[in-house]
Each structure stands twice: as structure tokens, then as C-alpha cells.
Amino acid sequence: MIPLAIRLLWMALLVWGAWGVRRRGWVGPGFTRGLSRLTLEVFFPCLVLTQIIKTVEAGTLHTVGALGLYAAGMLGVSGWLAALVHRHRHLAVDRRSFVYCAVMPNWIFLPLAIAGPLYGDPGVALVILFNIPMQILLWTVGVAYLHHALRGTRAFRDLVLNPGLLAALVGTGIGIFWKPDPGSAGWIESLFAIVARVGSVTVPVSLVVLGCQLEEAGELIGRSRGGHKDVVWLRLLGAPVVAMVLLLATALLTGWPASHDSRMVLYLIASMPVAVSAPVFLARYGREAGFAAQSVLRSTLVSMITVPALLLLFGSIDRLVMTWYSGQ
């Protein structure tokens, strides 16, 4: 757990350093928007493209399909749990805003910052592949849930033109027919190396963006109506436990995911705090952005403690259960 603790400390320094810079007014909202757009439209697609090309294989589409079913099950069960908590606690916050924040983790940039050092390229590739069904679920089921219906073409356009998703599809097509040769000095390999170098800045830059976004989200907190404590613990404890149970049951019944590291990456994603895009997303569809902002701030801070604790606990449970099952 020492490598994870060091990684989390490095992440925290970047995030809260950027938060402090933004809070002091040394950079403005335009800086955050520009850097965020650059990350989403340039750095991240370059990372996705190169990682997919390196790791894509015959079973990739099968893996994406399995990840989609797992993601749908995880979101569905944790959403049902969140709805029960909302009704039982008689919370004043809008139910759909509450459920969305409880089930929607920061599934891409924060896990990327941890998965690489702990699980190498296969871990990074799995996080990127998980992004494909999550993007589809977000812009279809997620939009329909927040907006009561999937109205118009805007959500469909945002899905189809999503740079990360397009990069994954292009990378899959290229990776089936071509792999980079590290020993070659051809122009294609040189171009691939340049794109990979651009993509390598995705994680640190995304953490800087997160810190700036957290400060800007704080401006919305005054419009929150409470209930954020419930959603924080659901997001950081309830939803991860649901994910672990579903994933272990799937592994025991079907043999997927076969490796311990793959399951650990998926546990990692499930244990992430509320997606930092939640305030903007809820505001876009007429929900309670202030509640989302409070949930993002609190869950991100608390996750620095819960993520390593949950990974240690889930890793031990996973090994015990799989060892017991293999001995039956």
C-alpha cells in the first residue's frame, strides 16, 4: 500500500495546489475551461489512441461488452440503493440529483493516475476500455434519467462526437492490423511516439484541472439543500461494496475477469469520488448543481482515506474468496 499512499499524496498535492492557485485568483475561469478542453480534446484522446493500439486484441470487443454489462449492473443496483436511502431519509434534495451523484464516480482521470503505477499498461488499458460503455450509459440512460427523456439530438451528438470515444474506436481499428515496433525508426513509429508523449501529460494536467474545478464548484455550494453527507458515504462505501459483490459473483460464475489485477482496477474505479463534472451536468439538465458541488468537494477529500482502505480490504477479500473457491 506504500506505492498507493505515495501516489495519492502526489495527486493530492497537484489537486490542492491547483485549487489554491485558482482560489487566489492567479488564474481565472477561462484558464480552467481552456485547459479542460485541451485535456478532453487533445491529451486524453492521444492517450486513449496509443494505449488502445498497444493493447487491443481479439478479445477486446468481448471485454468492452462484459464491462458494459458490469457497469450497467453496478449503476443500476447502487442507484436502487440510493433511491431507497433518499426515500427513507426524506431528503429535501431532488431525488434524481441525489441518485446521479451517488452512482456516478470519477471513472477516468483519477483511476488513470493510480492504475498505471500499480497495474501497468494493462491497468491503464482497462480503465480506458471501461470509459467506452460508461460514456454510452452517461449520454443515453444518464441523460434520460436526469431529463425524464432523451430529448432531441444534443445528447446523441455529444456521444458520437466524444473525442475519447472516437479515439478508442480509431485505435481499435488500427490496433487490429498494426502494432508499434520499438526497434523501428520509421516515420509511423516516430509519429506514434510523438502522440504517446502528448498523451502522457493527461494525468497530471487532468489533476490540475480537477483542482481548479473544485474551487469553481465551491461557488455553487450556497445553493445546496443538504443530503451531501448521505451521498458521500453512498458513493465511497455503498457503491464500492455493491461493485465488489457483483464483480466477485461474476468472476465466480463466469470466470471473468480472470485476473486479480483486473478486478482490482475495477474495484478502484468503483471506489472513486463523485464525478467532478456532476455540477455542470446537473445544471445542464435543470437539476441541483449546488448539491453536486458539495458532494464533489466532500467526496474528493474523504476519498483520500477511503480509497486505500477499500483497496486493501477488497484485495484481501478477493484473494480469500477466489482461493476458497479454487479449492472447492
URLIN-V751186 format. One record per residue. N is the residue number from 1. PSI is psi in whole degrees, 0 to 359 (none if undefined). D_FIRST is the distance of its C-alpha to the first C-alpha in whole Angstrom. Layout:
# URLIN-V751186
((N/PSI/D_FIRST) (N/PSI/D_FIRST))
This chain:
# URLIN-V751186
((1/348/0) (2/315/4) (3/322/6) (4/318/5) (5/319/6) (6/317/9) (7/316/10) (8/323/11) (9/317/12) (10/317/14) (11/315/15) (12/319/16) (13/318/18) (14/313/20) (15/309/21) (16/334/22) (17/314/24) (18/323/26) (19/316/26) (20/319/28) (21/315/30) (22/323/31) (23/324/32) (24/353/34) (25/15/36) (26/335/35) (27/155/35) (28/182/37) (29/327/36) (30/324/38) (31/315/35) (32/314/32) (33/316/35) (34/316/35) (35/322/32) (36/315/31) (37/320/33) (38/320/33) (39/313/29) (40/328/30) (41/346/33) (42/296/32) (43/308/29) (44/314/27) (45/324/30) (46/319/30) (47/313/26) (48/312/27) (49/310/30) (50/321/29) (51/319/26) (52/317/28) (53/319/30) (54/328/28) (55/348/27) (56/142/29) (57/184/31) (58/327/33) (59/8/31) (60/314/30) (61/322/32) (62/319/32) (63/317/28) (64/318/29) (65/317/31) (66/319/29) (67/323/26) (68/317/29) (69/318/30) (70/314/26) (71/317/26) (72/318/30) (73/316/29) (74/312/26) (75/320/28) (76/312/31) (77/316/29) (78/329/27) (79/319/30) (80/318/32) (81/317/30) (82/321/30) (83/321/34) (84/317/34) (85/317/32) (86/316/35) (87/318/38) (88/324/37) (89/353/36) (90/49/39) (91/144/37) (92/336/39) (93/148/37) (94/132/38) (95/318/37) (96/324/36) (97/317/34) (98/310/32) (99/317/31) (100/313/31) (101/326/28) (102/328/26) (103/342/26) (104/103/26) (105/168/22) (106/85/21) (107/358/21) (108/297/21) (109/316/20) (110/314/17) (111/325/16) (112/323/17) (113/336/15) (114/322/12) (115/321/13) (116/304/15) (117/328/12) (118/323/10) (119/4/13) (120/197/16) (121/321/19) (122/323/19) (123/316/17) (124/316/19) (125/322/22) (126/320/21) (127/318/20) (128/318/23) (129/323/25) (130/332/24) (131/331/26) (132/302/29) (133/330/30) (134/320/28) (135/318/30) (136/315/33) (137/321/32) (138/312/32) (139/1/35) (140/284/37) (141/318/36) (142/313/34) (143/317/37) (144/323/40) (145/316/38) (146/329/38) (147/8/41) (148/336/43) (149/157/44) (150/87/43) (151/139/46) (152/191/47) (153/359/46) (154/312/43) (155/319/40) (156/319/41) (157/317/42) (158/325/38) (159/308/37) (160/324/39) (161/12/39) (162/119/35) (163/320/34) (164/319/31) (165/317/32) (166/319/35) (167/322/33) (168/318/31) (169/316/35) (170/316/36) (171/323/33) (172/316/33) (173/318/37) (174/316/37) (175/334/34) (176/328/36) (177/344/39) (178/139/37) (179/142/34) (180/140/33) (181/109/34) (182/335/32) (183/356/35) (184/147/38) (185/22/39) (186/166/41) (187/330/41) (188/315/39) (189/323/36) (190/318/37) (191/318/37) (192/318/34) (193/322/32) (194/314/33) (195/319/32) (196/321/28) (197/319/28) (198/316/30) (199/336/27) (200/344/24) (201/0/25) (202/310/24) (203/305/20) (204/321/21) (205/320/25) (206/327/23) (207/324/21) (208/317/24) (209/317/26) (210/316/24) (211/317/24) (212/320/28) (213/326/28) (214/319/27) (215/317/29) (216/327/32) (217/330/31) (218/335/32) (219/342/35) (220/351/35) (221/327/34) (222/342/37) (223/10/38) (224/145/36) (225/24/37) (226/177/34) (227/357/32) (228/329/29) (229/319/27) (230/316/28) (231/328/27) (232/314/23) (233/329/22) (234/317/24) (235/321/22) (236/344/19) (237/307/19) (238/307/22) (239/318/22) (240/322/18) (241/318/20) (242/315/23) (243/319/21) (244/315/19) (245/314/22) (246/317/24) (247/318/22) (248/318/22) (249/318/25) (250/317/26) (251/321/24) (252/323/26) (253/326/29) (254/345/29) (255/4/27) (256/137/25) (257/142/22) (258/327/22) (259/149/19) (260/319/16) (261/321/14) (262/317/17) (263/322/17) (264/323/13) (265/319/14) (266/325/17) (267/319/15) (268/313/13) (269/317/17) (270/336/18) (271/2/16) (272/157/17) (273/179/19) (274/137/23) (275/131/24) (276/341/25) (277/356/29) (278/315/30) (279/317/32) (280/318/34) (281/317/34) (282/323/35) (283/323/38) (284/327/39) (285/23/40) (286/24/41) (287/193/39) (288/91/37) (289/326/35) (290/318/35) (291/317/33) (292/320/30) (293/315/30) (294/319/29) (295/320/27) (296/312/25) (297/310/25) (298/315/23) (299/325/21) (300/319/19) (301/313/19) (302/330/18) (303/338/15) (304/337/13) (305/315/12) (306/326/13) (307/306/11) (308/324/7) (309/316/9) (310/320/11) (311/320/9) (312/315/7) (313/310/11) (314/322/13) (315/319/11) (316/315/12) (317/317/15) (318/313/16) (319/318/16) (320/314/18) (321/314/20) (322/324/21) (323/317/21) (324/316/24) (325/319/26) (326/339/26) (327/355/27) (328/none/30))
